[in-house]
Amino acid sequence: MGLLFDAIGMLSFALPFIGEFSDVVWAPIAGWLISIMYKGKIGQAAGIVTFIEEIIPGLDVIPTFTLMWLYTYVFKKTQPSKVIPAD
């Protein structure tokens, strides 16, 4: 889904000048979608970053959905659960 949403965000480059106006519509949608996909404070922060990235002309090349997926599933360090020894 992230790759599809990144591709939709980059479509504005296909239509010079007109495409940048489509970002006004896509930016809030993209921010909302990423905050739904990733719950909690991380999802909220990603929503804000995605909104800003999509609303500013020229920054559409940043694949925020893909970067968020990489952060969540590849780079994020999770602490292992503590194992209580059985008696």
C-alpha positions in Angstrom: 0.0 0.0 0.0 2.9 2.3 0.8 4.4 2.0 -2.6 1.0 2.8 -4.2 0.5 5.8 -2.1 4.0 7.1 -2.8 3.3 6.6 -6.5 0.1 8.6 -6.2 2.0 11.4 -4.5 4.6 11.5 -7.3 1.9 11.7 -10.0 1.9 15.5 -9.7 5.2 15.5 -11.6 3.4 14.0 -14.6 1.3 17.2 -15.1 3.6 20.2 -14.9 2.0 23.2 -13.1 -1.4 21.5 -12.8 0.0 18.6 -10.8 1.3 20.9 -8.0 -2.3 22.1 -7.4 -3.3 18.4 -6.9 -1.0 18.3 -3.9 -3.5 20.6 -2.1 -6.0 17.7 -2.3 -3.5 14.9 -1.8 -1.5 16.3 1.1 -4.3 16.0 3.8 -5.4 12.6 2.4 -1.8 11.3 2.5 -1.3 12.5 6.1 -4.5 10.9 7.2 -3.7 7.6 5.4 -0.3 7.2 7.0 -1.6 8.1 10.4 -4.2 5.3 10.0 -1.6 2.8 8.7 0.8 3.4 11.7 -0.9 3.9 15.0 0.3 5.9 18.0 2.6 8.9 18.2 4.8 7.5 15.4 1.8 7.5 13.1 0.8 11.0 14.1 4.3 12.3 13.5 4.4 10.5 10.2 1.1 12.1 9.2 2.4 15.6 9.9 5.7 14.9 8.1 3.8 13.4 5.1 1.4 16.4 5.0 4.3 18.9 5.0 6.2 16.9 2.4 3.3 16.7 0.0 2.1 20.3 0.4 5.5 21.8 -0.3 6.2 21.9 -4.1 9.1 19.8 -5.3 9.3 17.5 -2.3 7.1 14.8 -3.8 10.1 12.8 -4.7 10.6 11.8 -1.0 8.9 8.4 -0.6 7.5 9.0 3.0 5.3 5.9 3.0 8.2 3.7 2.0 10.5 5.3 4.5 8.0 4.8 7.3 7.6 1.1 6.3 11.4 0.7 6.4 11.6 2.5 9.8 8.8 0.3 11.3 9.7 -3.1 9.9 13.5 -2.9 9.2 15.2 -0.3 11.4 13.1 0.0 14.5 14.7 -1.6 17.5 12.2 -3.6 19.6 13.2 -4.7 23.0 12.8 -8.5 23.5 10.2 -9.5 26.1 11.6 -10.6 29.4 11.4 -14.3 30.0 10.5 -15.4 33.5 12.2 -18.7 34.4 9.9 -21.5 35.3 10.3 -23.0 38.8 
